[in-house]
Amino acid sequence: MTKINIQEKLSRFSDHWHPRIVGELNGQHVKLVKFQGEFVWHRHEEEDELFFVVDGAFDIEFRDKTVRVKAGEFLIVPRGVEHRPVAEEEVSVMLFEPAGTLNTGDAGGALTRGELDWI
Amino acid sequence: MTKINIQEKLSRFSDHWHPRIVGELNGQHVKLVKFQGEFVWHRHEEEDELFFVVDGAFDIEFRDKTVRVKAGEFLIVPRGVEHRPVAEEEVSVMLFEPAGTLNTGDAGGALTRGELDWI
């Protein structure tokens, strides 16, 4: 029962597309991640994923539309839906998703982060 | 796949201790609530509960300590742990917890909100 300060946790890392775990509840993880540039198209077969923007803004591209999400906003991507995060400038994001969710979903590849650290 | 703006949702209600649902994923609900004053001591037998402060600050009292949680911070209360939120001044909070979690847990009473609305 220790409180977590988001900005303090964000100050501990600077690399992109590499989520860190900051909380766990009901089988879900709370993660922090910084995005910059273009991610890979992917889907999560079994997991819904929430993106809450802490600082900055980014686009979540879907096959039929793009949604810009800014600080103080969140978007839930349902399981099975292909998406691609794209951040023109650096953005800090808090994720809520089931423990074990792989960042690149079904796509795999060089940006995959299999084992995530707690910070 | 519609993005949710927290402040816009908060502007839609002004009563205290009455959570509204703003998102659902993986069997969990995302809720917004405004606290002011003292809530009731209670526990949730089966649900861990995350309190993320959007605006303001409040205290989460436990039987052996009190933790002050401020804007940009969150705290997870594990299932089974007695707690009581106390807000000297109004505070806006985002909750993340299993769908169906009752706000007063095992305590019941006048502050119980059984059926929550989506906003």
gemmi code that builds the backbone of each chain (N, CA, C; Angstrom):
import gemmi

chains = {
    "A": [
        ("MET", (0.832, -1.207, 0.000), (0.000, 0.000, 0.000), (0.865, 1.255, 0.000)),
        ("THR", (1.692, 1.330, -1.036), (2.541, 2.510, -1.233), (1.995, 3.275, -2.419)),
        ("LYS", (1.883, 4.582, -2.290), (1.384, 5.330, -3.436), (2.471, 5.451, -4.493)),
        ("ILE", (2.028, 5.558, -5.733), (2.925, 5.650, -6.882), (2.781, 7.038, -7.493)),
        ("ASN", (3.910, 7.729, -7.651), (3.898, 9.030, -8.317), (4.343, 8.825, -9.772)),
        ("ILE", (3.443, 9.142, -10.683), (3.681, 8.840, -12.107), (4.929, 9.559, -12.636)),
        ("GLN", (5.055, 10.842, -12.332), (6.201, 11.590, -12.878), (7.518, 11.073, -12.304)),
        ("GLU", (7.495, 10.707, -11.047), (8.729, 10.177, -10.454), (9.127, 8.881, -11.159)),
        ("LYS", (8.154, 8.034, -11.436), (8.456, 6.773, -12.135), (8.939, 7.048, -13.561)),
        ("LEU", (8.302, 8.019, -14.243), (8.707, 8.333, -15.617), (10.135, 8.865, -15.686)),
        ("SER", (10.587, 9.510, -14.608), (11.942, 10.083, -14.606), (13.012, 8.998, -14.553)),
        ("ARG", (12.612, 7.769, -14.305), (13.594, 6.692, -14.137), (14.037, 6.035, -15.449)),
        ("PHE", (13.381, 6.365, -16.550), (13.807, 5.766, -17.821), (13.550, 6.741, -18.962)),
        ("SER", (14.263, 6.510, -20.076), (14.127, 7.447, -21.197), (13.987, 6.735, -22.545)),
        ("ASP", (14.113, 5.413, -22.568), (14.021, 4.717, -23.860), (12.561, 4.568, -24.290)),
        ("HIS", (12.390, 4.350, -25.589), (11.043, 4.313, -26.173), (10.568, 2.883, -26.431)),
        ("TRP", (9.260, 2.716, -26.369), (8.602, 1.431, -26.679), (9.001, 0.317, -25.701)),
        ("HIS", (9.390, 0.693, -24.502), (9.834, -0.280, -23.505), (9.037, -0.064, -22.212)),
        ("PRO", (7.900, -0.745, -22.095), (7.029, -0.541, -20.928), (7.672, -1.044, -19.635)),
        ("ARG", (7.397, -0.325, -18.531), (7.768, -0.774, -17.187), (6.488, -0.976, -16.379)),
        ("ILE", (6.530, -1.941, -15.477), (5.372, -2.229, -14.629), (5.436, -1.375, -13.364)),
        ("VAL", (4.330, -0.723, -13.013), (4.283, 0.096, -11.802), (3.158, -0.319, -10.854)),
        ("GLY", (2.331, -1.291, -11.254), (1.269, -1.730, -10.363), (0.635, -3.013, -10.871)),
        ("GLU", (0.010, -3.755, -9.952), (-0.687, -4.991, -10.329), (-1.950, -5.106, -9.485)),
        ("LEU", (-3.057, -5.437, -10.139), (-4.314, -5.649, -9.405), (-5.247, -6.490, -10.255)),
        ("ASN", (-5.899, -7.448, -9.603), (-6.912, -8.282, -10.275), (-6.391, -8.916, -11.559)),
        ("GLY", (-5.133, -9.327, -11.551), (-4.561, -9.966, -12.727), (-4.161, -9.006, -13.836)),
        ("GLN", (-4.291, -7.709, -13.581), (-3.947, -6.684, -14.562), (-2.640, -6.001, -14.154)),
        ("HIS", (-1.932, -5.482, -15.132), (-0.773, -4.653, -14.842), (-1.039, -3.192, -15.213)),
        ("VAL", (-0.469, -2.308, -14.412), (-0.374, -0.892, -14.753), (1.057, -0.676, -15.215)),
        ("LYS", (1.220, -0.123, -16.405), (2.557, 0.066, -16.968), (2.742, 1.522, -17.380)),
        ("LEU", (3.986, 1.955, -17.402), (4.333, 3.247, -17.986), (5.256, 3.009, -19.161)),
        ("VAL", (5.081, 3.827, -20.197), (5.893, 3.664, -21.404), (6.020, 5.018, -22.098)),
        ("LYS", (7.140, 5.220, -22.776), (7.320, 6.408, -23.611), (7.353, 5.970, -25.071)),
        ("PHE", (6.594, 6.674, -25.890), (6.552, 6.373, -27.319), (7.223, 7.509, -28.080)),
        ("GLN", (7.957, 7.180, -29.110), (8.323, 8.164, -30.131), (8.598, 7.432, -31.427)),
        ("GLY", (8.001, 7.938, -32.510), (8.147, 7.294, -33.814), (6.958, 6.388, -34.110)),
        ("GLU", (7.197, 5.415, -34.981), (6.124, 4.517, -35.427), (6.336, 3.129, -34.837)),
        ("PHE", (5.284, 2.569, -34.259), (5.341, 1.200, -33.756), (4.951, 0.250, -34.893)),
        ("VAL", (4.752, -1.022, -34.563), (4.343, -1.999, -35.584), (2.836, -2.234, -35.500)),
        ("TRP", (2.236, -2.528, -36.632), (0.838, -2.966, -36.635), (0.741, -4.291, -35.882)),
        ("HIS", (-0.236, -4.402, -34.991), (-0.403, -5.655, -34.248), (-1.793, -5.702, -33.624)),
        ("ARG", (-2.135, -6.882, -33.142), (-3.371, -7.039, -32.360), (-3.067, -7.947, -31.179)),
        ("HIS", (-3.915, -7.842, -30.138), (-3.844, -8.744, -28.990), (-5.088, -9.617, -29.038)),
        ("GLU", (-4.898, -10.919, -29.172), (-6.041, -11.796, -29.397), (-6.977, -11.874, -28.196)),
        ("GLU", (-6.406, -11.799, -26.987), (-7.193, -12.065, -25.780), (-7.260, -10.884, -24.823)),
        ("GLU", (-6.610, -9.785, -25.166), (-6.486, -8.700, -24.197), (-7.006, -7.372, -24.743)),
        ("ASP", (-7.882, -6.724, -23.952), (-8.225, -5.328, -24.200), (-7.115, -4.480, -23.586)),
        ("GLU", (-6.866, -3.321, -24.174), (-5.711, -2.514, -23.765), (-6.135, -1.053, -23.629)),
        ("LEU", (-5.839, -0.462, -22.476), (-6.167, 0.954, -22.253), (-4.909, 1.793, -22.338)),
        ("PHE", (-4.962, 2.860, -23.132), (-3.876, 3.838, -23.260), (-4.346, 5.154, -22.626)),
        ("PHE", (-3.707, 5.559, -21.541), (-4.007, 6.849, -20.903), (-2.794, 7.754, -21.095)),
        ("VAL", (-3.004, 8.912, -21.716), (-1.873, 9.808, -21.995), (-1.592, 10.700, -20.787)),
        ("VAL", (-0.351, 10.627, -20.311), (0.090, 11.442, -19.169), (0.631, 12.780, -19.661)),
        ("ASP", (1.539, 12.760, -20.629), (2.138, 13.978, -21.200), (2.216, 13.814, -22.704)),
        ("GLY", (1.872, 14.883, -23.436), (2.007, 14.857, -24.883), (0.760, 14.356, -25.576)),
        ("ALA", (0.930, 13.842, -26.763), (-0.187, 13.356, -27.585), (0.372, 12.366, -28.593)),
        ("PHE", (-0.471, 11.433, -29.022), (-0.049, 10.519, -30.085), (-1.268, 10.031, -30.851)),
        ("ASP", (-0.995, 9.368, -31.954), (-2.075, 8.817, -32.775), (-2.147, 7.309, -32.600)),
        ("ILE", (-3.363, 6.796, -32.452), (-3.563, 5.352, -32.570), (-4.219, 5.128, -33.923)),
        ("GLU", (-3.470, 4.474, -34.786), (-3.998, 4.181, -36.112), (-4.731, 2.851, -36.084)),
        ("PHE", (-5.931, 2.864, -36.681), (-6.676, 1.639, -36.944), (-6.740, 1.477, -38.459)),
        ("ARG", (-7.210, 0.345, -38.930), (-7.225, 0.134, -40.380), (-8.187, 1.094, -41.084)),
        ("ASP", (-9.186, 1.604, -40.329), (-10.181, 2.468, -40.976), (-10.230, 3.896, -40.428)),
        ("LYS", (-9.405, 4.192, -39.440), (-9.392, 5.571, -38.917), (-8.172, 5.757, -38.022)),
        ("THR", (-7.918, 7.016, -37.676), (-6.840, 7.358, -36.744), (-7.436, 8.227, -35.648)),
        ("VAL", (-7.092, 7.913, -34.392), (-7.600, 8.693, -33.262), (-6.415, 9.340, -32.549)),
        ("ARG", (-6.452, 10.656, -32.412), (-5.403, 11.376, -31.690), (-5.795, 11.426, -30.209)),
        ("VAL", (-4.897, 10.985, -29.343), (-5.183, 10.939, -27.905), (-4.180, 11.856, -27.201)),
        ("LYS", (-4.710, 12.772, -26.393), (-3.874, 13.785, -25.749), (-3.853, 13.610, -24.233)),
        ("ALA", (-2.971, 14.361, -23.575), (-2.847, 14.297, -22.119), (-4.219, 14.464, -21.465)),
        ("GLY", (-4.538, 13.592, -20.522), (-5.828, 13.643, -19.836), (-6.917, 12.866, -20.546)),
        ("GLU", (-6.549, 12.147, -21.596), (-7.521, 11.337, -22.335), (-7.068, 9.880, -22.355)),
        ("PHE", (-8.042, 8.980, -22.495), (-7.665, 7.581, -22.701), (-8.496, 6.960, -23.809)),
        ("LEU", (-7.976, 5.858, -24.334), (-8.681, 5.090, -25.355), (-8.465, 3.610, -25.068)),
        ("ILE", (-9.540, 2.834, -25.193), (-9.466, 1.383, -25.001), (-9.497, 0.713, -26.373)),
        ("VAL", (-8.488, -0.106, -26.650), (-8.461, -0.891, -27.888), (-8.945, -2.299, -27.539)),
        ("PRO", (-10.096, -2.710, -28.071), (-10.610, -4.050, -27.738), (-9.723, -5.151, -28.325)),
        ("ARG", (-9.755, -6.301, -27.692), (-9.014, -7.460, -28.184), (-9.370, -7.730, -29.647)),
        ("GLY", (-8.361, -8.185, -30.387), (-8.610, -8.571, -31.770), (-8.521, -7.445, -32.786)),
        ("VAL", (-8.469, -6.198, -32.313), (-8.489, -5.052, -33.231), (-7.058, -4.619, -33.563)),
        ("GLU", (-6.728, -4.626, -34.836), (-5.392, -4.194, -35.256), (-5.197, -2.707, -34.983)),
        ("HIS", (-4.013, -2.371, -34.495), (-3.723, -0.960, -34.219), (-2.220, -0.712, -34.301)),
        ("ARG", (-1.886, 0.558, -34.436), (-0.486, 0.964, -34.486), (-0.340, 2.324, -33.831)),
        ("PRO", (0.397, 2.425, -32.721), (0.689, 3.721, -32.120), (1.761, 4.462, -32.931)),
        ("VAL", (1.524, 5.737, -33.155), (2.489, 6.600, -33.853), (2.599, 7.915, -33.088)),
        ("ALA", (3.824, 8.269, -32.709), (4.041, 9.491, -31.920), (5.046, 10.376, -32.643)),
        ("GLU", (4.562, 11.498, -33.157), (5.450, 12.433, -33.857), (6.496, 12.974, -32.888)),
        ("GLU", (6.047, 13.316, -31.671), (6.967, 13.737, -30.612), (6.787, 12.795, -29.433)),
        ("GLU", (7.723, 12.823, -28.518), (7.671, 11.890, -27.393), (6.388, 12.075, -26.578)),
        ("VAL", (5.806, 10.967, -26.172), (4.585, 10.972, -25.375), (4.756, 9.943, -24.247)),
        ("SER", (4.229, 10.283, -23.069), (4.272, 9.365, -21.927), (2.883, 8.804, -21.699)),
        ("VAL", (2.805, 7.479, -21.600), (1.514, 6.791, -21.591), (1.456, 5.810, -20.424)),
        ("MET", (0.293, 5.744, -19.776), (0.036, 4.718, -18.765), (-0.867, 3.665, -19.416)),
        ("LEU", (-0.485, 2.409, -19.297), (-1.248, 1.300, -19.868), (-1.926, 0.498, -18.765)),
        ("PHE", (-3.150, 0.046, -19.014), (-3.814, -0.955, -18.166), (-4.123, -2.138, -19.059)),
        ("GLU", (-3.654, -3.300, -18.684), (-3.912, -4.479, -19.516), (-3.607, -5.720, -18.700)),
        ("PRO", (-4.055, -6.889, -19.151), (-3.798, -8.104, -18.372), (-2.304, -8.361, -18.216)),
        ("ALA", (-1.912, -8.838, -17.056), (-0.526, -9.228, -16.834), (-0.125, -10.203, -17.924)),
        ("GLY", (1.073, -10.030, -18.471), (1.561, -10.924, -19.510), (1.292, -10.454, -20.919)),
        ("THR", (0.525, -9.364, -21.076), (0.270, -8.845, -22.426), (1.592, -8.458, -23.087)),
        ("LEU", (1.817, -8.950, -24.290), (3.055, -8.681, -25.015), (2.876, -7.392, -25.823)),
        ("ASN", (3.868, -6.503, -25.760), (3.684, -5.177, -26.383), (3.406, -5.237, -27.885)),
        ("THR", (4.012, -6.201, -28.562), (3.818, -6.289, -30.009), (2.723, -7.294, -30.413)),
        ("GLY", (2.021, -7.859, -29.416), (0.902, -8.757, -29.716), (1.295, -9.891, -30.652)),
        ("ASP", (0.539, -10.025, -31.743), (0.777, -11.119, -32.696), (1.902, -10.814, -33.685)),
        ("ALA", (2.444, -9.597, -33.640), (3.384, -9.187, -34.691), (4.810, -9.658, -34.429)),
        ("GLY", (5.216, -9.695, -33.164), (6.603, -10.038, -32.854), (7.558, -9.000, -33.423)),
        ("GLY", (8.825, -9.387, -33.599), (9.797, -8.491, -34.212), (10.694, -7.803, -33.194)),
        ("ALA", (11.527, -6.906, -33.713), (12.622, -6.315, -32.932), (12.136, -5.466, -31.759)),
        ("LEU", (10.922, -4.951, -31.833), (10.438, -4.075, -30.761), (9.785, -4.855, -29.613)),
        ("THR", (9.729, -6.161, -29.731), (9.101, -6.980, -28.690), (9.892, -6.907, -27.391)),
        ("ARG", (9.188, -6.692, -26.283), (9.778, -6.686, -24.942), (9.105, -7.765, -24.129)),
        ("GLY", (9.747, -8.914, -24.037), (9.098, -10.075, -23.425), (9.051, -10.023, -21.915)),
        ("GLU", (10.169, -9.683, -21.303), (10.243, -9.655, -19.837), (10.274, -8.211, -19.383)),
        ("LEU", (9.236, -7.790, -18.677), (9.184, -6.389, -18.256), (9.635, -6.248, -16.808)),
        ("ASP", (10.355, -5.182, -16.536), (10.794, -4.896, -15.168), (9.759, -4.070, -14.426)),
        ("TRP", (9.730, -4.282, -13.116), (9.028, -3.361, -12.222), (9.973, -2.191, -11.932)),
        ("ILE", (9.419, -0.992, -11.876), (10.214, 0.143, -11.398), (9.464, 0.803, -10.252)),
    ],
    "B": [
        ("MET", (-14.239, 2.377, -30.019), (-12.917, 2.984, -30.021), (-13.009, 4.501, -30.060)),
        ("THR", (-13.681, 5.025, -29.035), (-13.801, 6.471, -28.885), (-12.923, 6.889, -27.719)),
        ("LYS", (-12.171, 7.940, -27.898), (-11.334, 8.367, -26.773), (-12.193, 9.067, -25.739)),
        ("ILE", (-11.753, 8.985, -24.497), (-12.471, 9.561, -23.360), (-11.635, 10.696, -22.796)),
        ("ASN", (-12.243, 11.882, -22.674), (-11.570, 13.018, -22.047), (-12.038, 13.110, -20.593)),
        ("ILE", (-11.103, 12.958, -19.674), (-11.449, 12.877, -18.250), (-12.154, 14.146, -17.760)),
        ("GLN", (-11.602, 15.301, -18.101), (-12.201, 16.552, -17.596), (-13.601, 16.768, -18.164)),
        ("GLU", (-13.802, 16.383, -19.406), (-15.129, 16.539, -19.995), (-16.134, 15.650, -19.260)),
        ("LYS", (-15.720, 14.438, -18.931), (-16.609, 13.532, -18.188), (-16.866, 14.056, -16.772)),
        ("LEU", (-15.825, 14.601, -16.136), (-15.995, 15.122, -14.767), (-16.959, 16.315, -14.736)),
        ("SER", (-17.024, 17.056, -15.842), (-17.894, 18.244, -15.874), (-19.371, 17.857, -15.898)),
        ("ARG", (-19.656, 16.575, -16.094), (-21.057, 16.147, -16.242), (-21.755, 15.847, -14.926)),
        ("PHE", (-21.010, 15.848, -13.812), (-21.670, 15.578, -12.532), (-20.956, 16.334, -11.418)),
        ("SER", (-21.660, 16.545, -10.308), (-21.062, 17.315, -9.217), (-21.291, 16.682, -7.852)),
        ("ASP", (-22.067, 15.616, -7.778), (-22.325, 15.012, -6.471), (-21.141, 14.155, -6.012)),
        ("HIS", (-21.087, 13.920, -4.721), (-19.945, 13.228, -4.114), (-20.264, 11.759, -3.819)),
        ("TRP", (-19.213, 10.939, -3.845), (-19.315, 9.510, -3.491), (-20.221, 8.734, -4.420)),
        ("HIS", (-20.372, 9.208, -5.643), (-21.277, 8.574, -6.604), (-20.492, 8.300, -7.895)),
        ("PRO", (-19.856, 7.131, -7.990), (-19.021, 6.827, -9.154), (-19.844, 6.681, -10.435)),
        ("ARG", (-19.244, 7.107, -11.545), (-19.802, 6.862, -12.884), (-18.805, 6.019, -13.676)),
        ("ILE", (-19.345, 5.168, -14.536), (-18.506, 4.304, -15.365), (-18.149, 5.036, -16.662)),
        ("VAL", (-16.859, 5.000, -17.013), (-16.411, 5.641, -18.256), (-15.661, 4.673, -19.173)),
        ("GLY", (-15.451, 3.444, -18.729), (-14.763, 2.487, -19.591), (-14.865, 1.077, -19.037)),
        ("GLU", (-14.703, 0.091, -19.922), (-14.735, -1.316, -19.502), (-13.718, -2.088, -20.333)),
        ("LEU", (-12.905, -2.914, -19.660), (-11.935, -3.762, -20.372), (-11.548, -4.920, -19.489)),
        ("ASN", (-11.480, -6.104, -20.104), (-11.026, -7.301, -19.390), (-11.791, -7.544, -18.085)),
        ("GLY", (-13.089, -7.245, -18.092), (-13.906, -7.464, -16.901), (-13.745, -6.406, -15.828)),
        ("GLN", (-12.971, -5.378, -16.132), (-12.741, -4.283, -15.185), (-13.519, -3.044, -15.636)),
        ("HIS", (-13.865, -2.196, -14.671), (-14.446, -0.899, -14.997), (-13.478, 0.230, -14.676)),
        ("VAL", (-13.517, 1.247, -15.513), (-12.874, 2.527, -15.220), (-13.996, 3.464, -14.793)),
        ("LYS", (-13.841, 4.070, -13.624), (-14.898, 4.925, -13.081), (-14.319, 6.281, -12.723)),
        ("LEU", (-15.174, 7.298, -12.723), (-14.801, 8.612, -12.194), (-15.703, 8.921, -11.023)),
        ("VAL", (-15.130, 9.555, -10.005), (-15.898, 9.870, -8.797), (-15.308, 11.122, -8.158)),
        ("LYS", (-16.175, 11.899, -7.487), (-15.715, 13.041, -6.696), (-15.949, 12.735, -5.224)),
        ("PHE", (-14.940, 12.974, -4.439), (-15.029, 12.742, -2.992), (-15.024, 14.090, -2.278)),
        ("GLN", (-15.813, 14.211, -1.229), (-15.616, 15.288, -0.255), (-16.215, 14.840, 1.068)),
        ("GLY", (-15.427, 15.005, 2.139), (-15.871, 14.578, 3.459), (-15.315, 13.201, 3.793)),
        ("GLU", (-16.008, 12.512, 4.704), (-15.539, 11.205, 5.179), (-16.428, 10.102, 4.635)),
        ("PHE", (-15.816, 9.071, 4.092), (-16.568, 7.910, 3.629), (-16.694, 6.931, 4.798)),
        ("VAL", (-17.184, 5.728, 4.525), (-17.318, 4.710, 5.581), (-16.135, 3.734, 5.521)),
        ("TRP", (-15.756, 3.215, 6.664), (-14.780, 2.118, 6.700), (-15.386, 0.900, 6.009)),
        ("HIS", (-14.614, 0.282, 5.124), (-15.098, -0.917, 4.427), (-13.923, -1.673, 3.831)),
        ("ARG", (-14.232, -2.876, 3.381), (-13.262, -3.675, 2.610), (-13.997, -4.334, 1.454)),
        ("HIS", (-13.230, -4.722, 0.433), (-13.772, -5.497, -0.684), (-13.150, -6.878, -0.593)),
        ("GLU", (-13.967, -7.889, -0.411), (-13.441, -9.241, -0.158), (-12.691, -9.816, -1.357)),
        ("GLU", (-13.150, -9.491, -2.553), (-12.613, -10.165, -3.750), (-11.961, -9.213, -4.746)),
        ("GLU", (-11.948, -7.936, -4.452), (-11.503, -6.970, -5.461), (-10.376, -6.083, -4.951)),
        ("ASP", (-9.305, -6.000, -5.740), (-8.299, -4.965, -5.535), (-8.824, -3.687, -6.203)),
        ("GLU", (-8.424, -2.531, -5.653), (-9.019, -1.276, -6.113), (-7.916, -0.235, -6.306)),
        ("LEU", (-7.897, 0.381, -7.478), (-6.900, 1.419, -7.752), (-7.551, 2.794, -7.709)),
        ("PHE", (-6.958, 3.715, -6.942), (-7.388, 5.110, -6.863), (-6.319, 5.973, -7.535)),
        ("PHE", (-6.671, 6.620, -8.637), (-5.758, 7.555, -9.314), (-6.342, 8.961, -9.156)),
        ("VAL", (-5.561, 9.873, -8.577), (-6.089, 11.220, -8.336), (-5.893, 12.093, -9.574)),
        ("VAL", (-6.994, 12.656, -10.068), (-6.979, 13.535, -11.244), (-6.762, 14.983, -10.810)),
        ("ASP", (-7.538, 15.458, -9.850), (-7.425, 16.822, -9.323), (-7.564, 16.774, -7.812)),
        ("GLY", (-6.708, 17.547, -7.112), (-6.826, 17.655, -5.667), (-5.999, 16.594, -4.949)),
        ("ALA", (-6.403, 16.303, -3.727), (-5.685, 15.332, -2.892), (-6.657, 14.803, -1.856)),
        ("PHE", (-6.405, 13.589, -1.367), (-7.221, 13.049, -0.285), (-6.416, 12.025, 0.488)),
        ("ASP", (-6.974, 11.640, 1.626), (-6.319, 10.638, 2.468), (-7.034, 9.300, 2.332)),
        ("ILE", (-6.240, 8.232, 2.210), (-6.810, 6.898, 2.377), (-6.352, 6.409, 3.743)),
        ("GLU", (-7.318, 6.275, 4.637), (-7.001, 5.796, 5.983), (-7.032, 4.274, 6.003)),
        ("PHE", (-5.993, 3.689, 6.606), (-5.968, 2.265, 6.922), (-5.988, 2.160, 8.442)),
        ("ARG", (-6.152, 0.961, 8.961), (-6.230, 0.823, 10.414), (-4.919, 1.194, 11.101)),
        ("ASP", (-3.802, 1.080, 10.354), (-2.493, 1.344, 10.975), (-1.734, 2.521, 10.380)),
        ("LYS", (-2.297, 3.161, 9.363), (-1.615, 4.327, 8.789), (-2.566, 5.085, 7.875)),
        ("THR", (-2.152, 6.282, 7.487), (-2.911, 7.086, 6.536), (-1.974, 7.486, 5.410)),
        ("VAL", (-2.453, 7.352, 4.158), (-1.632, 7.727, 3.004), (-2.331, 8.864, 2.257)),
        ("ARG", (-1.617, 9.967, 2.064), (-2.158, 11.095, 1.302), (-1.816, 10.894, -0.166)),
        ("VAL", (-2.817, 10.933, -1.025), (-2.617, 10.705, -2.456), (-3.024, 11.980, -3.200)),
        ("LYS", (-2.104, 12.473, -4.030), (-2.306, 13.750, -4.718), (-2.422, 13.565, -6.229)),
        ("ALA", (-2.800, 14.638, -6.911), (-2.947, 14.588, -8.376), (-1.690, 14.010, -9.014)),
        ("GLY", (-1.876, 13.070, -9.925), (-0.749, 12.425, -10.603), (-0.200, 11.220, -9.853)),
        ("GLU", (-0.886, 10.837, -8.783), (-0.451, 9.666, -8.006), (-1.584, 8.642, -7.945)),
        ("PHE", (-1.204, 7.381, -7.760), (-2.240, 6.374, -7.525), (-1.829, 5.454, -6.389)),
        ("LEU", (-2.818, 4.790, -5.832), (-2.592, 3.807, -4.776), (-3.531, 2.629, -5.014)),
        ("ILE", (-2.999, 1.429, -4.842), (-3.806, 0.213, -4.988), (-4.108, -0.337, -3.600)),
        ("VAL", (-5.392, -0.511, -3.291), (-5.806, -1.129, -2.033), (-6.109, -2.602, -2.319)),
        ("PRO", (-5.323, -3.519, -1.769), (-5.564, -4.943, -2.041), (-6.879, -5.420, -1.422)),
        ("ARG", (-7.428, -6.449, -2.024), (-8.660, -7.052, -1.506), (-8.491, -7.414, -0.028)),
        ("GLY", (-9.568, -7.257, 0.738), (-9.540, -7.667, 2.138), (-9.027, -6.622, 3.108)),
        ("VAL", (-8.452, -5.537, 2.585), (-7.848, -4.527, 3.462), (-8.860, -3.413, 3.748)),
        ("GLU", (-9.132, -3.213, 5.039), (-10.061, -2.153, 5.428), (-9.476, -0.784, 5.104)),
        ("HIS", (-10.317, 0.095, 4.582), (-9.851, 1.446, 4.249), (-11.012, 2.420, 4.310)),
        ("ARG", (-10.646, 3.689, 4.417), (-11.651, 4.749, 4.427), (-11.082, 5.981, 3.730)),
        ("PRO", (-11.683, 6.401, 2.612), (-11.285, 7.650, 1.966), (-11.830, 8.860, 2.739)),
        ("VAL", (-10.970, 9.848, 2.917), (-11.361, 11.096, 3.584), (-10.796, 12.257, 2.772)),
        ("ALA", (-11.678, 13.182, 2.370), (-11.248, 14.315, 1.542), (-11.662, 15.610, 2.222)),
        ("GLU", (-10.653, 16.340, 2.697), (-10.944, 17.616, 3.356), (-11.586, 18.590, 2.365)),
        ("GLU", (-11.017, 18.616, 1.149), (-11.599, 19.405, 0.064), (-11.936, 18.467, -1.085)),
        ("GLU", (-12.750, 18.935, -2.014), (-13.179, 18.065, -3.110), (-11.990, 17.540, -3.913)),
        ("VAL", (-12.066, 16.288, -4.265), (-11.032, 15.645, -5.061), (-11.705, 14.806, -6.154)),
        ("SER", (-11.090, 14.792, -7.334), (-11.598, 13.982, -8.451), (-10.685, 12.781, -8.645)),
        ("VAL", (-11.292, 11.609, -8.696), (-10.540, 10.351, -8.677), (-11.002, 9.449, -9.817)),
        ("MET", (-10.033, 8.783, -10.456), (-10.346, 7.724, -11.417), (-10.104, 6.393, -10.718)),
        ("LEU", (-11.087, 5.506, -10.782), (-11.009, 4.184, -10.162), (-10.844, 3.127, -11.240)),
        ("PHE", (-10.092, 2.085, -10.902), (-9.932, 0.955, -11.799), (-10.155, -0.276, -10.933)),
        ("GLU", (-11.206, -1.036, -11.214), (-11.565, -2.161, -10.344), (-12.491, -3.106, -11.114)),
        ("PRO", (-12.686, -4.334, -10.607), (-13.540, -5.274, -11.333), (-14.971, -4.738, -11.498)),
        ("ALA", (-15.568, -4.980, -12.648), (-16.969, -4.622, -12.874), (-17.803, -5.218, -11.746)),
        ("GLY", (-18.730, -4.445, -11.216), (-19.601, -4.930, -10.152), (-19.109, -4.618, -8.755)),
        ("THR", (-17.900, -4.059, -8.620), (-17.395, -3.699, -7.288), (-18.327, -2.662, -6.649)),
        ("LEU", (-18.769, -2.950, -5.433), (-19.691, -2.056, -4.729), (-18.882, -1.006, -3.971)),
        ("ASN", (-19.277, 0.265, -4.078), (-18.433, 1.327, -3.511), (-18.225, 1.178, -2.006)),
        ("THR", (-19.227, 0.685, -1.285), (-19.099, 0.563, 0.171), (-18.664, -0.841, 0.608)),
        ("GLY", (-18.355, -1.715, -0.353), (-17.849, -3.044, -0.024), (-18.749, -3.792, 0.936)),
        ("ASP", (-18.164, -4.256, 2.049), (-18.913, -5.046, 3.037), (-19.720, -4.182, 3.994)),
        ("ALA", (-19.575, -2.859, 3.909), (-20.169, -1.994, 4.938), (-21.635, -1.679, 4.679)),
        ("GLY", (-22.015, -1.540, 3.396), (-23.383, -1.128, 3.095), (-23.669, 0.265, 3.620)),
        ("GLY", (-24.959, 0.585, 3.803), (-25.326, 1.873, 4.367), (-25.758, 2.883, 3.320)),
        ("ALA", (-26.020, 4.093, 3.797), (-26.665, 5.125, 2.985), (-25.832, 5.566, 1.790)),
        ("LEU", (-24.511, 5.399, 1.848), (-23.655, 5.867, 0.763), (-23.503, 4.835, -0.359)),
        ("THR", (-24.137, 3.674, -0.184), (-24.021, 2.618, -1.196), (-24.671, 3.041, -2.504)),
        ("ARG", (-23.941, 2.815, -3.605), (-24.465, 3.083, -4.945), (-24.427, 1.781, -5.733)),
        ("GLY", (-25.562, 1.108, -5.771), (-25.612, -0.227, -6.342), (-25.571, -0.269, -7.859)),
        ("GLU", (-26.345, 0.575, -8.484), (-26.420, 0.600, -9.947), (-25.722, 1.843, -10.447)),
        ("LEU", (-24.630, 1.651, -11.149), (-23.873, 2.812, -11.636), (-24.207, 3.097, -13.094)),
        ("ASP", (-24.267, 4.390, -13.410), (-24.525, 4.808, -14.783), (-23.224, 4.968, -15.555)),
        ("TRP", (-23.316, 4.717, -16.840), (-22.269, 5.115, -17.778), (-22.472, 6.586, -18.129)),
        ("ILE", (-21.396, 7.326, -18.190), (-21.511, 8.699, -18.714), (-20.531, 8.851, -19.873)),
    ],
}
model = gemmi.Model(1)
for chain_id, residues in chains.items():
    chain = gemmi.Chain(chain_id)
    for i, (resn, *xyz) in enumerate(residues, 1):
        res = gemmi.Residue()
        res.name, res.seqid = resn, gemmi.SeqId(i, " ")
        for name, pos in zip(("N", "CA", "C"), xyz):
            atom = gemmi.Atom()
            atom.name, atom.element = name, gemmi.Element(name[0])
            atom.pos, atom.b_iso = gemmi.Position(*pos), 0.0
            res.add_atom(atom)
        chain.add_residue(res)
    model.add_chain(chain)
structure = gemmi.Structure()
structure.add_model(model)
structure.setup_entities()
